[in-house]
Amino acid sequence: MLKQDIQSGWRNFWKTKTFSFINITGLSLGIAAFLLIIAYLRFEYSYDNFHVKKERIYRVPMQISEKGEKAQTFAFTYPAVGPSLLKDYPEIEKMVRFRRRGGVIRQGENTLLESGPIFFVDKSIFSIFSFPFEQGNPSVVFSQLNEVVLTQTAARKYFGAENPIQKTIRYGNEDYVVTGILKDLPANSHLKFTILFNYEKYIQLTKANGGDAENSWGWSDFYTYILLKPGADVKALEKKLPAFAEKYMGSEMKEKGFNAQFDLQPIRDIHLYSSYDYELVGNGNQGYLTYLGIAAFIIIFIAWINYINLSTSRAIDRSHEVGIRKAIGASRPQLIKQFMTESTLVNLFSILLGLFIYFMALPYFASLLEKNVQDLRNANSYFWLMIGGFFAFGAIFAGFYPSLVLSAFQPVTALKSNNGNTRAGGKSFLRKSLVVIQFTAAIILITGAIGFYRQLQFMSSKDLGIKVDQTLLLFQNVDQDSSKLSSIAAFTDALKKIPAISSVTSSTSAPGQEVGGSSGFTMGQSKSEKRCRVFGIDNAFIPNYGLQMVAGRNFTTDSAMSDRSATTNVILNETAVKVFGISNPAEMIGKDLYFGGPLKMNVIGVIKDYHQESLRNSFDPIVFYPEQEYNRNIFSLKLNTKNYDQVIADVKVAWVSRFPESPFTYSFLDERFNAQYKNDRLFSAVLWWFTALAIVVAGMGLFGLSLYTITKRKKEISIRKVLGASVQQIFILTSFDYMKLIFISGGIAIPAAFTLLNKWLDQYAFRIPVTVWLFIIPLSMILTLALITIAFQSMKAAIQNPVNNLRSE
């Protein structure tokens, strides 16, 4: 019996090749698109899943807030937080701190800039995280202060094919012995590093320079993780953290008028859900993934709707077949089985073709996302079992209703009528409802794609308040001291003599990135501490970048911050002025600020707010101060030429002659600034591709449906033509119902798209307004697509000779 059902389905497949082609192609494209998006989502949501103890690992970030002010958030905390938590709370099993560093590594005669992150870490790292070793014993590494652990890539970089174990590298002024080699970190790890040093060694180094990397409650920049004991109640522990902050910082918080809050953040939430500043690496965007997930289901849903619509539309054509089968004894369950078999065949072909398209397209999709194709392809059996179950459900869902419709025809009615079932109105209503749902989904996708593109264009073209073009950045990666003052001065003089360079400035940070540090300040006699970013510059920085002074003056011969007993002149941005409770920038001039107790600062100027980072971020309060030359490690060169190769060559000659121990590294500021929008551009490109695919699949469905509808109305069209109807009138007749459905779709889609788009745009501190054109354009696109699709069919029917269609009557 099953063989006969398959044979019948195969004959029906070839009998209606056009409809079968539309069904299979539409379904396979929908399946391939769905799989591509799901593969990417699976990877993004898999971050840090490889850690065996992931359910018990938490990061300890913090928030600093002043009364009436928005809290500042930090992914890091103080070095004393981890040990104190471990000591005070028995539910915590272990803790580990990460102190990020960077710079130059020397191995033998080679001096190389380490491009990957370098960390000093507590030895407990390997009993908390599941970073697999290629060589070495995780239980004994870091038993000595001067030990180092490398990743495979770092080991090859510094030692080539040699075995690096027990060999040395030099970092700073210390030699370190390699005692462990880690396998390269998985791509889905939010922790990225190439070299790990012993944190106990860092404590020793900082102590020698007057710092305290063990017990400080004021020095931040330490990323802290804890491992809870099995069965520990994390919610109960979180409730204890306010008391913890009060115990160790209560008197300071009361004196300075701020509040410190420590949080517990599950490690699996960090990549997608973290909103803290100073993240270790660029995080993913959960909002993007949600929208892509919606797009995936929209596309597969549109494909299924096409199948259901075309199958139920063709039910009338098969009414005679059903009548005959019932007349010779076929039962309804037998007919349902037959039609479900046909549906299964179509879905099977579609799945196989969809899988083929998926595997062929995956490398290109990975390239578009700038991901490793293997990372997207890797999935466990549970994932594929889930996908298989999803498609099995889809096949049943898409095939069951058409099977019920076809099997419900009554033999007498089916054999004497072309309609097969007098209750066709209900099916027509369902088909129209599905068309409405289909185009509603398409309009939402198009609106989102246009909205994201407009936001990206807005961010790329908006005036930043700072001149970033024609700017070459040079990075000093070796710590300098006062002995290098003459070399720095000579290097700056050499740069100014290059005709292609119009100006030179140096600073501790550069636009296009977070300002490197922050500190608490008090104003006048107030003890209320306000936290601001701190930015060391020279007197050429403000004019070099075209920043606008709104009050006071720029630095001229102002002394650098070196003598803690002397007053240091500083400049604030407008946001910092507001943070100190003053609305008029001019009133801030002459005010005294205090930093770290006795260090007094005098405000001499206020600059207009500019965009230090992307437009996703709001303006931060910034305090600019004159920094010593040897601490300003970023040089900004304004160029007056497009011959960049020659400029770089000339600059490199000057660099190597003055800083032979420091590798020459550079970047162009406009490229660096635009790189902040990399994820936004990638998402926009991906969304456009899948929106286009959704439009194609929806168009194919509309083509098939309109082809069938017009085929069934050929005689009506012919009669109208004989009676004098024009081609234009026939086109209006055949397209009116579809236009009405599209307008209904627009009425449903616009509120939904408005809500989704606004929610997404709210992630940006500076965003486009949601105007009516964002909805008119998608609706017009769908109307145009429908008109073109229907016009082709209706025109073809309208110009045919009426005799050919009426001959059989």
N, C-alpha and C positions, 0 to 999 in steps of 0.2 A: 504493500500500500504506500509506504514511504517513497519507494522508487517511482511509483506512478505520480505522486505529488511533486517530486523533483522534476520528472519529465514534463509534467504539465507546466510547472513554473518556468522551466527552461524554454519551452515553446512560447509561452506568454512573453518571456523576456525578449525573444527575437521578433515576436510579432509587433511589439511596440518599442522598437529600438530607440526612438527619439526620447520617449519618456524614461526608458530604462537608463539611457546615457545620462540624462539630467539628474535622475535619482542617484545613480552610483557616483557620478563625478561630484555632485554637490555634497553628498555624504562623506566621500573620501577626503575632499578638501576640508570640510568641517572637522573631521577626525584628525587629520594631519595638523591643522592649526591648533586644535585643542591639545594634542599631545606635545607640540612644541612649547606652548605656554606652560602646560603643567610640568614639563621637564625643568623649565626655568624656575617655576615656583617651588618645585620640590627641592632644587638646589638651594635657593635662597632661604627656605624655611628649615634647611638641614644644618644651619650653622651651629657648630660646637656640639653636634650630636655624637661625635666620635669619642667624646670623653666618657669613660666608664661611669664616673661619679657625677655626671652632669646634673642630676636631679638635686644634688646636695651642694653644688658650687654656686656661690653668690659673690657679686662684686659689691664693694662698699663705696658708693659715690656720696657726694654731700651737696647741700644747698645752704647758701649764705643769704640771709635776708635782713633788711632793716625795716623798721616800722613804716608802713605805708608805701614801701617800695617793692617792686617785682623781685622775686628771689633770683639770685644768680646760681646757676647749676654747674657742678664740676664733676667730671667722671673720675677724677682723682681725689685724694684726701691727704691728711697729714701722716708723716711716718710713724707717729706714736699710736695711731688708731688701731692698726692690726694687732700688735702685741698686747695692747690694753684690752681689746675685745677677747682675745684668746685667754687672757688672765682672768677676766671678770665673769665670763659666761661659759660654764662647763659644757653647754650644748654645742660649742664650737670645737671642732677636732683639730684643725690646723689653719694657718693663715700664710699668705705669701704676698710680698710687696714687689712691684715692678718700678724701677726708676729708669726712665728712658734717657738714653744718651745718643751720641752720634760722633762722627769724626773720622779720623784717619787711622788705619791699621798698618803696621809695618811688620813685614815678614822677611827676614834676611835683608837683602838690598832693595826689596820692593816696598814702595809706599803707595798704598791704595786707599781711595775714599770708599768707605763702606756705605753703600746706598741703602741697604736694609737696616731696619731698626736694631739697635743695640740696647740691651737691658742689663742692669744689675738686679739680681733676683735672690730671694731667700731660697735656701736649699730644699725647702719643703715643696717646691714647685712640682717636682716629678712624682710626689705622692698624692698630689691633688689633681693635676692634669695628666691626660693620657697621651703624652708626646712620645712616640716610640723611638727607642735608641737603635742605631745601626751598630755602634761600637761604644763600649763603656758600660759601667754599672750605675744605674740611676740611684741606687741606695748609698753609694759612696762618693759620688761626684760632689765637689765643693767641700770636701773634708779639709782642704787647705785653702787659704785665702786667695792665692794667686793661681786659681784654676779657671779654665774657660771651656765652655761647651759650644760647639759649632754645628750648624746644619750641614747637610751634604753639599749644598751649593756653595756655602762659605768655605768648606774644607777644600773643595776643588779649586775655588778661586785663589786660595792662598798657598795650597800645597800640591796642586795638580794631581797626578796619579799616585803620589807618595802617601804612605800611611801617616796621618797627622798625629796620632796618639803619642803623647809625651814630647811632641815638638812644641815650640814656643812662638807666640806672636807678641808684638809690642803695642800697647795702647796707652796713650798719655806718656808717662815716664816710667811705666811698669812693664815687666815681662810676665806673661801668663802662659801656663802649661796646659795644653789641650788634653783633657781627660775623658771627653765624651763627644760622640758624633750623633746628632739626631737625624732621623729621616726628615726630608723636607716637609714642612707643615702642610696639612691638607688645605685646599683652597677655601674650604668652608670653616676656617678658623678665624675668629675675630681678633685673636692674638697673632700678630705677625712679627717675626724676628729672625735674625740670622746668627747672632752671637749673644751668649749669655755669660755674664760674669757673676762672681760671688758677692751678694749684698753685704756680707760682713766686711769685705774689702772696701766697699763704698763707704761704710760707716767710718772705717779707719781713715780713708782719704779725706772725707769731709771734716772729720775732727781735726786733722792736721791744718786745715784752712779755717778753723773757727766755726764750722757748721756742726749741726746735730741731726743726723739722719736716722736716729733711733728714738729720741724722746721728744722731738719738737711737736708742738701743737700750733705752730704758726706758719711753718714752711710746708707748702703743699707740693703738688706735682708727683705724688706717689700713688700709683694705681694699686689698690688693695683688694685681695680676694680671700674669702674664707670658705672652709669646707665644714659643713654641719655634720654632726654625728648622726648615724642612722636613726630615724624616728624622731628627730628634733622638730619642734614646732616652730616654723619660721615666723608665723604670724605673732606668736607669743614673744619671740625674740625682738621683732620689730617694735613692739609696744614698749620694750625696755630701753630702746635707743635714745629717746628724749632724756631719760634719767642719766644715761651714759654721757651724753653731751653736757648735761648740767654738772655732772661729777667732775669732769676734767676741764671744762671751759666756762663753767657758770659765772665765776667772778669776772673773767675777761668779757663775756657777753654782756653782763650787766654794766660794767664800766664803760664799754665802747658802744653800747646800744645796738647790738646785732644779735641775730639768732643763728646758730649752726645746727643743721639737721642732717643726720646720717641716715642713709637708706640702705636697703638690701635689694639688689637687683639680680634676678636669676640669670645665669650666664647665657641661657638660650634666648633671652629677651634682648640681649645687648645689640645684636646686629640689626634688628628690624624695629625695635620699639624704644630704643634709648633716645632721649632728647637732651642729654647732658652736653655741655660744652667740653672742649678739649678731649674728644674721643681719640683713641689710639690710631685708628684708621677710619677712612670714609665708610660710614655705615650704609646699609641698604635703606630703602624707603618703603615702609609697609603700605602707605597710601598708593604708591605705584602698583605694588603687587596686588592689592585688592582690586584696583581697576582692571589690571590685566586678567585677574581671575574672573571678573565679571565678563570681560570680553571673550574669554575662552568659552564660558557657558552660553553666552549669547550666540557665538558662531555655531556651536554644535546644536543649540536649540533651533536656530534658523534652519540648519540642514535637516533636522528631524521634522520641523514644520513643513518644509518643502515636500518631504516624503509623504507625510500624512495627507497634505492637500492634494498632491497629484494622485495618490492612491484612491482617496475617496472621490475625487473628481471622475476618475475612470471607472468608478463603481457602476455608473449607469451603462457604460459600454458592455460591462460583463453581466448585466442583469439576465440576458437571454441564456448565457452559459449557466448561471446559477439556477434559473428556472428549469432548464433541461436536467441538470444534475439532481435537483430535488424531485423532479417528476419521475426519474428512474430509480428513486429510492435513497439518494444521499441525505444523510441527516445533517443538522446544523453543526454539531461538533466535528463531523468529518470535513465539512466545508471550512470551518474555522482552522482545522489542522492543515488543510491544503493551502489556504491563503497565508497562514503563519509560516509554513514551509517556504513559500515564495518570498515572504518578507525576510526570512532568515537568510535565504540565498543572496538577496540584494544586499543585506547588511553585511554578510560574510565577504562578498566581493568588495564592498566599500571599505571594510576594515582592512582587508589585505592590501588594497590599493592605497588606503590612507597610511598604513604602516610603511609601505614602500616610499611614499612621498615624504613621510616624516624622517626616515633614515637618510634619504637623499638630501633633504633640506637642512638637517640638523647641523652639519658643519658650517653652512652659510649663516644660519641663525646664531650659532655660537660666535662666529666671527663678528657679526653685527653687534652682539652683546659684549664683545671682547672677553669672552670666556673660553676656557679649554673645553673642547667638544667632549672629552672623556668625562669631565665633571658633570656635564648635563646628561650624558648618556648613562652614567652609573646610577643604578637603582636596584633595590633589593627585590626579592620575589614577592614580598607583601605589596609593594607598590604596583607591580604589574598585575598581581591578582586583583587588586582594587580597580585598576583600569579595566581589566577584563570584565569584572562584575558590572562596572559602570556601563560598558558598551552592551553587555548582555541585557541589562535593564533597558537601555535605549532601544535595542532591537525589538524587545517585547513591547515597549511603550509605543514605538513608531508603527509596529505592525498590528497590534491588537485591535485598535479602533477600526482601521480599514477592514480587517477580517470580520469584525462584528457587523459592519455596514453591508459588506458583500453577502454574508451568510444570512442576512435578515430578509432578503427579498422573498416575496411570496410567489410560488410557481405560476399561478394564473395571471397575476398582475405583471410579473416579469416577462411572460411569453407574449402577452397581447399589447404591451406598452413599451415605449422606448425609455420610460423613466424608471421602471423596475420597482419603484417604491413611491407611493403617493406622499410620503412624509419627507420629500426632498428638501423642503424648506428648512428643516432642522439641520440637515447636513450643510446646506448653503450657509446658514448662520454660523456653524462651527468653522467652516472654511474661511469665512470672512473674519471671524474672530482671530483665527490663527494668522491671517495676513496682517491684521492690525497689530498683533503681538510682534510679528516678525519685523515690521517696519518701525514699530516703536523702539525695538532694540537697536535697529540700524541707526535711527536718528540719534539715540543716546550716544552710541559709539562715535558717530561723526562729530557731534557737538563736543564731546570730550577731546577728540583729536585736534579739532580746530582751536579749542580753548587752550590746550597745552601748548600748541604751536604759537599762539598769540602771546602767551605768557613768556615763552622762551625768547621770542622776538623782542618783547618789552624789556626783558632783563639784559639782552645783548645790546640794545640800542639806547637804553636810558643813560642820561648824563650821570656819571659816578661822582661828580664833584672833585675829581682828581684826574690828572693827565697820566694815562698809562701807556699811550702809544710811543713808539720810538724810544723805548727804555730797555736797556740791557742790564741785567742783574748779575753780579759776581758774588760768590759765596766763599767766605773765609772759613775753612773747616778745621783749622788748627788754632787752639787757644793762644792768643797773643798776650804779651805783658808790656810793661813800660820800656823794656829793652828794645822793643820793636818800633818805637815811635818814629825814629828816623827813617826806617824802611817804609812805614805807612805813609809818611809825609812825602818821601821820594816817589813812591808809587802813585800817589794822588797827583803830584806835579807832572809825572810822566804822562798820565792819562789826559791832563788838561792840554798837553802839547800836541795831542793827536787831533788833526783838523776835523775829523768826523765826529768828535765828541764836543758838545756844546756846554755841558755842565756835569759835575760829579758831586755826589753826596753819599753819605754812609749812615747806617742806622742799625738798630738791633732787630728790627722786623721789616717786612716789606708788604705793600698792599697785595691783596689776593690770598691772604692767609690770616689765621687768628693771630692777634698780637700776642707775643710769646709769654707774657707774664701778667700777673695782677697783684695788687696790694691794697691794704686798707688804709684810708686816710681820714683824718679828722680836721675840722676847720675851726680856726680861732680857739675859743675856750670850750667849744663843744666836745663832749666825749663820745658822741655818736659817730661810729666809724662807717665810712662809705667805701665800698670796694670799687676800684677802677683798674682798667688795664694800664700798664706802664710801658712807655715807648721811648727808647733812647734815640736821639737824633743829633745832627749837627745843625749849624745855622743856615745851611744851604738846602735843607730838606724841604721846608715849606715852600719857598719860591720855585725850587726844582720841580716839584709835583703840582704846582699851580694851585695850592691850597689857599683859601681866602680867609684873611684875618677879619673878624667882625668886631674885635675890640682889642686894644693894647697893641703890642709890638711883637716882632719875631726875635729869636735869639740873635745876638751879635757877637759880643766878646764875653758872654756869660760863662762863668766857671762851671766846669763839669762837676757832677755829684761825686766828690771824693772825700772832702773834709766834712765829717759828720757834725762838726761844731759850727760850720758856716752855713748861711742861708743859701739855698739853691733856687734859682728862678725856674719856673715851670709854665707851660702853656696847656690849657685845657680845650677840649672840644665842647660844642654846645650841649651835648647830652650830659657830660660830666658837670657842667654848670647847673643843669636842672637837677641832677642827683644831689647836689649840695643845697638844694632848695632855693635857688636864685633864678628868677625868670629873665632878668635883663643882663646879658653878658657883660656890659660895661661895669655893672656893679661888682663883678667878680674881680676886677683888676685891683691889685693891692691886697687881696685877702691872703691870710696866712694858712697854709696847710701843714699838717704834721704827719710824718710817716715813721713808723717804728719807734715812737716815743719822742726822743729829743731832736730828730732830724727835721729841721724847719724848711719850709718851701714858701716862696712868694709867687703869686700868680701875676704874670706880666702880660699875658695875652690869651685870647680865645679865638679858635679857628672854627669856621663853619663845618658842620658835620659832613663827612664824605663817606663813601662806601668802601670800607676797608676790606670787606668780604662780599660774597654774593648777595643778591637782593633777597635771598631767602632769610637772611639775618637782619635784625634791627640794628640800629646804631648802638655801639657800646660806649660807655663812658671811658675816655682815654686821657691820661696825664702824660704829656710829652716833657722830657727833661733832657738837658745837655749831657751826653754820655762821653766818657773817655774814648779817644780814638781807637785804642786797642780792643775795646769791647764792642765797637760797632763793626759787626762781622758781615754786613751786607752792603755792597757798593751799588749805587744806582747811577747809571750812565745815560744821559740824554743824548741821542744821536741826531745828526742832521744829514744823514745819508742813507741810501737804500743798499749800499754795497756792504752788506753785513759780514760777508766772509772776510773781507779785508780788514774791517774794524776788529773782528774777533781775533784775527791773526796778530794785529798790532797790539791789542790788549794782552794777548797771551804772552808775547815777548816781554812786556813790562811786568806781568805777573810773575813769570818764572824767574826773572832776574832778581825780584825782591822777595818772593815767597817760595823758594825752591822746595821747601818741605811740605807745602800745601798743594794738593792737586787742583788744577784749574777747572772750575765748574761754573757754568753760567746758564741763564735762561732769559727769554724775552718776557717782559712783564705782561703784555697783552695776551700772550699765549697762556701764561700762568693764571691770569685772571679768568680767561675763558674756560680753562680746565675745570673751574669750579662748577660749570654747568654741564660737565660731561655726562653725568647720570641723567640729567633732564633731557639732553639731546638724544641719548640712547633710548630713553623711554618714549619720547615723542616719535622717533623713527620706528620703533617696534609697534607702537600703537597705530601709526599710519598704515603700516603693512597689513596688520590684522584687520583694521577697519576696511581697507580696500578689499581684503579677502571676504569679509562679511558682506560687503556690497555686491561682490561677484556672486556669492552663493545665493543671496537674496534675489539678485537679478535673474539668476538661472531659474529659480523657483517661479518668479513672476513670468518669465518667458514661457515655461512649461504650462503654467496655469492659464495664461492668456491664449496660448496656442490651442489648448484644449477647448476653452470657452468659445473662442471664435470659430473653431472647427464645428462645434455643436450648433452654432448660430448661422452657419453658411446659408442655409435656405432662407432664414429670416432676412439676412443681409441682402440676398438676391432679390427677394420679393420687394423689399424697400427700394432697391435700386431700380427695379422695373417700374415702380410707382413714382419714381422721380427723385429719390433721395440722392444727395451729392456725396462725394467722397468725404468731405468735411463733416457732414451730418452723421455719416456712418462711423467716422472716427470718434466723434463726441459720444455717440450712442455706446460704443464698445468700451470707451475709457472712463465714462462717468462714474461707474460703480467703484473702480479702482481709485480714482481721484478722491472720492468721498472717504474711502477707507484710509487713504494716506493722511488726509486732514484729521481724521479721528486719531490716527496714530500720533500726529504732531501734537494734538491736544493732550494726549497722555504723556508723551515723551518729554515735552518742554518742562513741566514741573519737576519730573524726576531728574532730568539732565541739569536743571538749574540747581537743585539740591546737591547733587554729586559734584558738580563743577565748583560750586562755592566752597564745599567742604575741602576739596583738594587745594584750591587756591588759598585757603586760610593758612596753609603751611608756610606761605611766603609773607614776610614782613612788608614787602612791597609787591603789589599785584595789580593785574588789570581789572577793570570793572566788568561785570557780566552784563553785556548789552544785548539788546533784542536781536542784533545782527548775528550773534553767535547761534541763534536758534532759527532765524530765517534762512541762513545759508544751508544748513543740513536739510531742512524741509524742502528747499528748492532743489537741492541735489537729488533727493529721493523722488520728487515729482518729475524732474527731468529724466531720470533713469526709467521711471514707470512709463512716461509718455513715449520715450524712444522705443522701449520694449514693446508696448502695446501698438504704437503706430506702425511698426514693421508688420505685425500680424494683420492689423485691421486694414491697412492700405493694400496689402496683398490680397485680402478677401474682397475688398471693395472694387478692385480693378479687374477681377475675374469676370468672365462672361457668365451672366446669370443663368443662361440655358444649361450650362454644365452642372449646376447645382440643383436645378429644378426638373431636370430630365426624368428623374426616377419617380416623381410624384404623379 
